[in-house]
Amino acid sequence: MRKSSSRGLKLTTVICAVIIMAVSAVLSNISVADDMEVKTAQSE
């Protein structure tokens, strides 16, 4: 019983970490796209 609950906790932690990494990656991609748009608008 204890082993399965501790394994479930680790699995939940891993899933949370993956979700956080995915969200931060999406946010950084959006900010990079915004920066590129600004640079192209300034260069024109």
mmCIF file of the N, C-alpha and C atoms, coordinates in Angstrom:
data_MODEL
# 
_entry.id   MODEL 
# 
loop_
_atom_site.group_PDB 
_atom_site.id 
_atom_site.type_symbol 
_atom_site.label_atom_id 
_atom_site.label_alt_id 
_atom_site.label_comp_id 
_atom_site.label_asym_id 
_atom_site.label_entity_id 
_atom_site.label_seq_id 
_atom_site.pdbx_PDB_ins_code 
_atom_site.Cartn_x 
_atom_site.Cartn_y 
_atom_site.Cartn_z 
_atom_site.occupancy 
_atom_site.B_iso_or_equiv 
_atom_site.pdbx_formal_charge 
_atom_site.auth_seq_id 
_atom_site.auth_comp_id 
_atom_site.auth_asym_id 
_atom_site.auth_atom_id 
_atom_site.pdbx_PDB_model_num 
ATOM 1   N N  . MET A 1 1  ? 0.850  -1.199 0.000   1.00 0.00 ? 1  MET A N  1 
ATOM 2   C CA . MET A 1 1  ? 0.000  0.000  0.000   1.00 0.00 ? 1  MET A CA 1 
ATOM 3   C C  . MET A 1 1  ? 0.891  1.256  0.000   1.00 0.00 ? 1  MET A C  1 
ATOM 4   N N  . ARG A 1 2  ? 1.868  1.272  0.891   1.00 0.00 ? 2  ARG A N  1 
ATOM 5   C CA . ARG A 1 2  ? 2.728  2.446  0.983   1.00 0.00 ? 2  ARG A CA 1 
ATOM 6   C C  . ARG A 1 2  ? 3.564  2.618  -0.284  1.00 0.00 ? 2  ARG A C  1 
ATOM 7   N N  . LYS A 1 3  ? 4.053  1.530  -0.836  1.00 0.00 ? 3  LYS A N  1 
ATOM 8   C CA . LYS A 1 3  ? 4.882  1.631  -2.040  1.00 0.00 ? 3  LYS A CA 1 
ATOM 9   C C  . LYS A 1 3  ? 4.086  2.214  -3.203  1.00 0.00 ? 3  LYS A C  1 
ATOM 10  N N  . SER A 1 4  ? 2.854  1.748  -3.377  1.00 0.00 ? 4  SER A N  1 
ATOM 11  C CA . SER A 1 4  ? 2.058  2.239  -4.507  1.00 0.00 ? 4  SER A CA 1 
ATOM 12  C C  . SER A 1 4  ? 1.733  3.727  -4.325  1.00 0.00 ? 4  SER A C  1 
ATOM 13  N N  . SER A 1 5  ? 1.445  4.137  -3.090  1.00 0.00 ? 5  SER A N  1 
ATOM 14  C CA . SER A 1 5  ? 1.118  5.554  -2.867  1.00 0.00 ? 5  SER A CA 1 
ATOM 15  C C  . SER A 1 5  ? 2.349  6.424  -3.115  1.00 0.00 ? 5  SER A C  1 
ATOM 16  N N  . SER A 1 6  ? 3.521  5.942  -2.714  1.00 0.00 ? 6  SER A N  1 
ATOM 17  C CA . SER A 1 6  ? 4.732  6.728  -2.957  1.00 0.00 ? 6  SER A CA 1 
ATOM 18  C C  . SER A 1 6  ? 5.043  6.766  -4.455  1.00 0.00 ? 6  SER A C  1 
ATOM 19  N N  . ARG A 1 7  ? 4.764  5.682  -5.161  1.00 0.00 ? 7  ARG A N  1 
ATOM 20  C CA . ARG A 1 7  ? 4.966  5.672  -6.607  1.00 0.00 ? 7  ARG A CA 1 
ATOM 21  C C  . ARG A 1 7  ? 3.979  6.628  -7.285  1.00 0.00 ? 7  ARG A C  1 
ATOM 22  N N  . GLY A 1 8  ? 2.762  6.647  -6.802  1.00 0.00 ? 8  GLY A N  1 
ATOM 23  C CA . GLY A 1 8  ? 1.762  7.559  -7.344  1.00 0.00 ? 8  GLY A CA 1 
ATOM 24  C C  . GLY A 1 8  ? 2.173  9.001  -7.122  1.00 0.00 ? 8  GLY A C  1 
ATOM 25  N N  . LEU A 1 9  ? 2.765  9.284  -5.977  1.00 0.00 ? 9  LEU A N  1 
ATOM 26  C CA . LEU A 1 9  ? 3.226  10.646 -5.678  1.00 0.00 ? 9  LEU A CA 1 
ATOM 27  C C  . LEU A 1 9  ? 4.337  11.038 -6.647  1.00 0.00 ? 9  LEU A C  1 
ATOM 28  N N  . LYS A 1 10 ? 5.272  10.120 -6.893  1.00 0.00 ? 10 LYS A N  1 
ATOM 29  C CA . LYS A 1 10 ? 6.356  10.413 -7.836  1.00 0.00 ? 10 LYS A CA 1 
ATOM 30  C C  . LYS A 1 10 ? 5.800  10.646 -9.232  1.00 0.00 ? 10 LYS A C  1 
ATOM 31  N N  . LEU A 1 11 ? 4.836  9.824  -9.629  1.00 0.00 ? 11 LEU A N  1 
ATOM 32  C CA . LEU A 1 11 ? 4.231  9.962  -10.959 1.00 0.00 ? 11 LEU A CA 1 
ATOM 33  C C  . LEU A 1 11 ? 3.542  11.318 -11.078 1.00 0.00 ? 11 LEU A C  1 
ATOM 34  N N  . THR A 1 12 ? 2.813  11.705 -10.042 1.00 0.00 ? 12 THR A N  1 
ATOM 35  C CA . THR A 1 12 ? 2.139  13.006 -10.052 1.00 0.00 ? 12 THR A CA 1 
ATOM 36  C C  . THR A 1 12 ? 3.157  14.144 -10.154 1.00 0.00 ? 12 THR A C  1 
ATOM 37  N N  . THR A 1 13 ? 4.256  14.011 -9.428  1.00 0.00 ? 13 THR A N  1 
ATOM 38  C CA . THR A 1 13 ? 5.302  15.036 -9.466  1.00 0.00 ? 13 THR A CA 1 
ATOM 39  C C  . THR A 1 13 ? 5.895  15.154 -10.861 1.00 0.00 ? 13 THR A C  1 
ATOM 40  N N  . VAL A 1 14 ? 6.144  14.013 -11.501 1.00 0.00 ? 14 VAL A N  1 
ATOM 41  C CA . VAL A 1 14 ? 6.705  14.016 -12.849 1.00 0.00 ? 14 VAL A CA 1 
ATOM 42  C C  . VAL A 1 14 ? 5.730  14.659 -13.827 1.00 0.00 ? 14 VAL A C  1 
ATOM 43  N N  . ILE A 1 15 ? 4.457  14.301 -13.728 1.00 0.00 ? 15 ILE A N  1 
ATOM 44  C CA . ILE A 1 15 ? 3.439  14.866 -14.630 1.00 0.00 ? 15 ILE A CA 1 
ATOM 45  C C  . ILE A 1 15 ? 3.364  16.383 -14.439 1.00 0.00 ? 15 ILE A C  1 
ATOM 46  N N  . CYS A 1 16 ? 3.370  16.836 -13.189 1.00 0.00 ? 16 CYS A N  1 
ATOM 47  C CA . CYS A 1 16 ? 3.329  18.284 -12.911 1.00 0.00 ? 16 CYS A CA 1 
ATOM 48  C C  . CYS A 1 16 ? 4.549  18.975 -13.510 1.00 0.00 ? 16 CYS A C  1 
ATOM 49  N N  . ALA A 1 17 ? 5.717  18.361 -13.352 1.00 0.00 ? 17 ALA A N  1 
ATOM 50  C CA . ALA A 1 17 ? 6.941  18.957 -13.890 1.00 0.00 ? 17 ALA A CA 1 
ATOM 51  C C  . ALA A 1 17 ? 6.868  19.060 -15.410 1.00 0.00 ? 17 ALA A C  1 
ATOM 52  N N  . VAL A 1 18 ? 6.359  18.023 -16.060 1.00 0.00 ? 18 VAL A N  1 
ATOM 53  C CA . VAL A 1 18 ? 6.237  18.028 -17.523 1.00 0.00 ? 18 VAL A CA 1 
ATOM 54  C C  . VAL A 1 18 ? 5.270  19.119 -17.970 1.00 0.00 ? 18 VAL A C  1 
ATOM 55  N N  . ILE A 1 19 ? 4.161  19.258 -17.271 1.00 0.00 ? 19 ILE A N  1 
ATOM 56  C CA . ILE A 1 19 ? 3.169  20.292 -17.623 1.00 0.00 ? 19 ILE A CA 1 
ATOM 57  C C  . ILE A 1 19 ? 3.785  21.679 -17.457 1.00 0.00 ? 19 ILE A C  1 
ATOM 58  N N  . ILE A 1 20 ? 4.501  21.887 -16.355 1.00 0.00 ? 20 ILE A N  1 
ATOM 59  C CA . ILE A 1 20 ? 5.132  23.196 -16.114 1.00 0.00 ? 20 ILE A CA 1 
ATOM 60  C C  . ILE A 1 20 ? 6.156  23.497 -17.208 1.00 0.00 ? 20 ILE A C  1 
ATOM 61  N N  . MET A 1 21 ? 6.952  22.494 -17.582 1.00 0.00 ? 21 MET A N  1 
ATOM 62  C CA . MET A 1 21 ? 7.947  22.695 -18.644 1.00 0.00 ? 21 MET A CA 1 
ATOM 63  C C  . MET A 1 21 ? 7.269  23.010 -19.971 1.00 0.00 ? 21 MET A C  1 
ATOM 64  N N  . ALA A 1 22 ? 6.164  22.314 -20.265 1.00 0.00 ? 22 ALA A N  1 
ATOM 65  C CA . ALA A 1 22 ? 5.451  22.552 -21.513 1.00 0.00 ? 22 ALA A CA 1 
ATOM 66  C C  . ALA A 1 22 ? 4.876  23.968 -21.540 1.00 0.00 ? 22 ALA A C  1 
ATOM 67  N N  . VAL A 1 23 ? 4.298  24.397 -20.452 1.00 0.00 ? 23 VAL A N  1 
ATOM 68  C CA . VAL A 1 23 ? 3.717  25.747 -20.380 1.00 0.00 ? 23 VAL A CA 1 
ATOM 69  C C  . VAL A 1 23 ? 4.803  26.803 -20.533 1.00 0.00 ? 23 VAL A C  1 
ATOM 70  N N  . SER A 1 24 ? 5.923  26.620 -19.835 1.00 0.00 ? 24 SER A N  1 
ATOM 71  C CA . SER A 1 24 ? 7.011  27.607 -19.937 1.00 0.00 ? 24 SER A CA 1 
ATOM 72  C C  . SER A 1 24 ? 7.591  27.623 -21.348 1.00 0.00 ? 24 SER A C  1 
ATOM 73  N N  . ALA A 1 25 ? 7.644  26.465 -22.003 1.00 0.00 ? 25 ALA A N  1 
ATOM 74  C CA . ALA A 1 25 ? 8.146  26.412 -23.380 1.00 0.00 ? 25 ALA A CA 1 
ATOM 75  C C  . ALA A 1 25 ? 7.203  27.172 -24.305 1.00 0.00 ? 25 ALA A C  1 
ATOM 76  N N  . VAL A 1 26 ? 5.905  26.987 -24.119 1.00 0.00 ? 26 VAL A N  1 
ATOM 77  C CA . VAL A 1 26 ? 4.928  27.702 -24.952 1.00 0.00 ? 26 VAL A CA 1 
ATOM 78  C C  . VAL A 1 26 ? 5.043  29.196 -24.713 1.00 0.00 ? 26 VAL A C  1 
ATOM 79  N N  . LEU A 1 27 ? 5.142  29.592 -23.458 1.00 0.00 ? 27 LEU A N  1 
ATOM 80  C CA . LEU A 1 27 ? 5.247  31.024 -23.140 1.00 0.00 ? 27 LEU A CA 1 
ATOM 81  C C  . LEU A 1 27 ? 6.524  31.611 -23.732 1.00 0.00 ? 27 LEU A C  1 
ATOM 82  N N  . SER A 1 28 ? 7.633  30.908 -23.654 1.00 0.00 ? 28 SER A N  1 
ATOM 83  C CA . SER A 1 28 ? 8.888  31.429 -24.212 1.00 0.00 ? 28 SER A CA 1 
ATOM 84  C C  . SER A 1 28 ? 8.793  31.497 -25.735 1.00 0.00 ? 28 SER A C  1 
ATOM 85  N N  . ASN A 1 29 ? 8.111  30.538 -26.351 1.00 0.00 ? 29 ASN A N  1 
ATOM 86  C CA . ASN A 1 29 ? 7.938  30.586 -27.808 1.00 0.00 ? 29 ASN A CA 1 
ATOM 87  C C  . ASN A 1 29 ? 7.112  31.801 -28.199 1.00 0.00 ? 29 ASN A C  1 
ATOM 88  N N  . ILE A 1 30 ? 6.084  32.102 -27.428 1.00 0.00 ? 30 ILE A N  1 
ATOM 89  C CA . ILE A 1 30 ? 5.236  33.264 -27.727 1.00 0.00 ? 30 ILE A CA 1 
ATOM 90  C C  . ILE A 1 30 ? 6.060  34.545 -27.587 1.00 0.00 ? 30 ILE A C  1 
ATOM 91  N N  . SER A 1 31 ? 6.848  34.645 -26.509 1.00 0.00 ? 31 SER A N  1 
ATOM 92  C CA . SER A 1 31 ? 7.638  35.861 -26.300 1.00 0.00 ? 31 SER A CA 1 
ATOM 93  C C  . SER A 1 31 ? 8.694  36.001 -27.393 1.00 0.00 ? 31 SER A C  1 
ATOM 94  N N  . VAL A 1 32 ? 9.277  34.900 -27.841 1.00 0.00 ? 32 VAL A N  1 
ATOM 95  C CA . VAL A 1 32 ? 10.265 34.961 -28.923 1.00 0.00 ? 32 VAL A CA 1 
ATOM 96  C C  . VAL A 1 32 ? 9.589  35.427 -30.204 1.00 0.00 ? 32 VAL A C  1 
ATOM 97  N N  . ALA A 1 33 ? 8.389  34.930 -30.478 1.00 0.00 ? 33 ALA A N  1 
ATOM 98  C CA . ALA A 1 33 ? 7.661  35.337 -31.678 1.00 0.00 ? 33 ALA A CA 1 
ATOM 99  C C  . ALA A 1 33 ? 7.341  36.835 -31.603 1.00 0.00 ? 33 ALA A C  1 
ATOM 100 N N  . ASP A 1 34 ? 6.955  37.320 -30.427 1.00 0.00 ? 34 ASP A N  1 
ATOM 101 C CA . ASP A 1 34 ? 6.687  38.747 -30.261 1.00 0.00 ? 34 ASP A CA 1 
ATOM 102 C C  . ASP A 1 34 ? 7.947  39.559 -30.519 1.00 0.00 ? 34 ASP A C  1 
ATOM 103 N N  . ASP A 1 35 ? 9.079  39.108 -29.995 1.00 0.00 ? 35 ASP A N  1 
ATOM 104 C CA . ASP A 1 35 ? 10.338 39.824 -30.202 1.00 0.00 ? 35 ASP A CA 1 
ATOM 105 C C  . ASP A 1 35 ? 10.679 39.881 -31.687 1.00 0.00 ? 35 ASP A C  1 
ATOM 106 N N  . MET A 1 36 ? 10.484 38.769 -32.400 1.00 0.00 ? 36 MET A N  1 
ATOM 107 C CA . MET A 1 36 ? 10.801 38.738 -33.828 1.00 0.00 ? 36 MET A CA 1 
ATOM 108 C C  . MET A 1 36 ? 9.904  39.701 -34.593 1.00 0.00 ? 36 MET A C  1 
ATOM 109 N N  . GLU A 1 37 ? 8.623  39.746 -34.220 1.00 0.00 ? 37 GLU A N  1 
ATOM 110 C CA . GLU A 1 37 ? 7.697  40.678 -34.887 1.00 0.00 ? 37 GLU A CA 1 
ATOM 111 C C  . GLU A 1 37 ? 8.139  42.111 -34.657 1.00 0.00 ? 37 GLU A C  1 
ATOM 112 N N  . VAL A 1 38 ? 8.540  42.417 -33.445 1.00 0.00 ? 38 VAL A N  1 
ATOM 113 C CA . VAL A 1 38 ? 8.973  43.775 -33.125 1.00 0.00 ? 38 VAL A CA 1 
ATOM 114 C C  . VAL A 1 38 ? 10.224 44.124 -33.923 1.00 0.00 ? 38 VAL A C  1 
ATOM 115 N N  . LYS A 1 39 ? 11.177 43.192 -33.988 1.00 0.00 ? 39 LYS A N  1 
ATOM 116 C CA . LYS A 1 39 ? 12.421 43.453 -34.728 1.00 0.00 ? 39 LYS A CA 1 
ATOM 117 C C  . LYS A 1 39 ? 12.143 43.667 -36.207 1.00 0.00 ? 39 LYS A C  1 
ATOM 118 N N  . THR A 1 40 ? 11.275 42.850 -36.791 1.00 0.00 ? 40 THR A N  1 
ATOM 119 C CA . THR A 1 40 ? 10.994 42.996 -38.225 1.00 0.00 ? 40 THR A CA 1 
ATOM 120 C C  . THR A 1 40 ? 10.258 44.316 -38.465 1.00 0.00 ? 40 THR A C  1 
ATOM 121 N N  . ALA A 1 41 ? 9.389  44.714 -37.550 1.00 0.00 ? 41 ALA A N  1 
ATOM 122 C CA . ALA A 1 41 ? 8.669  45.980 -37.719 1.00 0.00 ? 41 ALA A CA 1 
ATOM 123 C C  . ALA A 1 41 ? 9.649  47.153 -37.603 1.00 0.00 ? 41 ALA A C  1 
ATOM 124 N N  . GLN A 1 42 ? 10.623 47.062 -36.714 1.00 0.00 ? 42 GLN A N  1 
ATOM 125 C CA . GLN A 1 42 ? 11.603 48.138 -36.548 1.00 0.00 ? 42 GLN A CA 1 
ATOM 126 C C  . GLN A 1 42 ? 12.549 48.230 -37.742 1.00 0.00 ? 42 GLN A C  1 
ATOM 127 N N  . SER A 1 43 ? 12.880 47.086 -38.328 1.00 0.00 ? 43 SER A N  1 
ATOM 128 C CA . SER A 1 43 ? 13.851 47.093 -39.424 1.00 0.00 ? 43 SER A CA 1 
ATOM 129 C C  . SER A 1 43 ? 13.244 47.685 -40.704 1.00 0.00 ? 43 SER A C  1 
ATOM 130 N N  . GLU A 1 44 ? 11.921 47.657 -40.810 1.00 0.00 ? 44 GLU A N  1 
ATOM 131 C CA . GLU A 1 44 ? 11.287 48.175 -42.047 1.00 0.00 ? 44 GLU A CA 1 
ATOM 132 C C  . GLU A 1 44 ? 11.330 49.661 -42.133 1.00 0.00 ? 44 GLU A C  1 
# 
